[in-house]
Amino acid sequence: MDWLTFIRISHIIGTVLGVGATTFAEIFYLKFLKDEKIDPFEHDVLKVFYQIIRLGLVILVFSGLGYLILWRLNFLGPQVFFSDRFLAKITVILVLLAAAFALNFKLINLKVGSAITVVSWYMAMILGIWRKIPFSYPVIIFIYIILIFAAYFVLQFLRNRAGVKHQ
């Protein structure tokens, strides 16, 4: 197996772990909050999801750095490093890293952090899959910001619908 294949597989695994664990963490969080408290078992389940999210993020970042090194060694130029899609992916991953840091040190509340995290993971996945994205960097980031706000309100609606009064 060559390095490019190894990095590509690692990148996909990191994305799958992040998107999947984030999705299930939100689903289970909503389910666990129906009685308005998180008991020790539920806390342990969510802790496993958060560890998987962190693992996915670490794998994604390191495989992304691997891509950068390989591209640079192959003398790929500005068409790769300054493409709108690439810059948007870097921005989304940096926001995801900042949100993970902020959530870990309780600098932002869980509602805001959840919206940022869910949208960031899905946006990273979409940007990785959609090769010929027809939008410019500002348009992609504008859509990303709108989706974060929308996710915040959708998650809040789902929490209210599930009967969650306080968090």
N, C-alpha and C positions, 0 to 999 in steps of 0.2 A: 504494500500500500504506500503510495507516495504521500508527501506532506500535504498537498492540496486536498486530497481525499480525506485524510485524517482531520484536517481543520474543518472541512465542510461538514463532516459527520458530527464533530464536536459542536459546531455552531448550531446544527439542527437539534441535537440532543439538548443543548442549553435552552434553546427557544421552546422546545416541547415541554421541558420540565417547568420553565417559567410560566408559560401560558396555561398549561394544565393545572399546575399547583395554585396559581392565582385564581383561576376559575373555580376550582373546588374549594379553596379557602373561603371565597365569598359566599358560595352556596351553603357550605357548612356553617359559616358564621351567622348567616341569616336563620338557618334552621336552629342553631344552638341558642339564639337570642329570643326565641319565641317565649321562653319562660322568664325573660328579662335578666338572666344571669348565666354566667359561664361557670360550670362546675369544673372540678379538677380534671376529669376525664376529657371533657370538651376542650379544655385548655391544652391538654397534651396532644389532642388530635390537631388542633390549629397550629400548635408549635411544630409538629411534623411538616405540615404544609409550608409554614414560613421557612423552615430549614431547606426544604426542597426548592422553594423560590430563590433563596440565597445561593444554593448550589447551582441552579440554572443560570443565575446572573453571573456568578464567577466563571462558569464554563463559557458563557456567551462573551464576556469581556476578554478572557484570555484567548479564545478562538478568534475573536475579532482582531486582537493584537497580532495573532498569527497570520491572519489575512493581510494585515497592513505590512508586516515584514516580508511576506512572500511577494506581495505586489511590488513593494519597493525593490526587492532583489531582482525582480523581473523587469525593472525599469519602466513600470507603467506610469504614465504621466498624469497630467491634470484632468484628462477625460474621466479618470476613475476617481481621483481624490477630490475633485471639485464638482462632481455631478450633484444635481439637486437631490437625487435619491440617497446617495451616500451621505451627504451633509445632513439630511433629515434623519437618517438612521443614527448617526453619531449624536445628534441633538436629543433624540428620543432616549437613547441609552444613557446619556449624561443626566437627563431629567429623571430617569428611572433610578440611577445610582444616587442622585441627590434625594429623591423621595425615600429610598430605602434607608439612607443615612438619617434623614429627618424623622422618619417613623421610628427608627431604632432608638434615637435619643429624645423622642417625644417632643420634637420641635414643631410638628404639625399634628392635627388630630386625625384619628383613624378614618373618619368619613372622607376627608380631603385626600388623605394618603391612599385610600382604597380606590378612589376614582382615578387618581394619577397612575397608580400601579396597574390597574386593569387595562386602561386605555394604552398605556405605554407598552405593555407586553403584546397586546394585540396589534398595535401600530408597528412595532418592531417586526412582528411576524409578517404582516401585510407588506411592509417595505422590503423584506427579504424575499418574498415570493414574487411580488409584482415587478418584473424586470424592466419593462418599458413604461414606467409611470409617466403620464402625460402632463404632470403638474410641476410648477416651479417650486423652489424651496419655500418661499413665503406662503404660497398657497397650501403646501403640505402642512406647514407649521400652523397656519390658521385653522385648517381642518382639525388638526391634532388638538389645539386649544378648545375649539368648539366641542369636540368629542369628550374632552375631560369634563367640561361643564355639564354636558348632557349626561354623562355617566354618573356624575355626582347626584343629579336630580333623579335619575332612574334608580340608582341604588337607594336613595332616600325614600322614593316611592315604594320600592320593594320592602324596605325595612318597615315602613308604616303599614303596608298591606299584610306583612307577616305578624303584625301586632306588637312590634317593638316600639316601646314608648320612650325609653331613655337609653343612652349609651355613654 
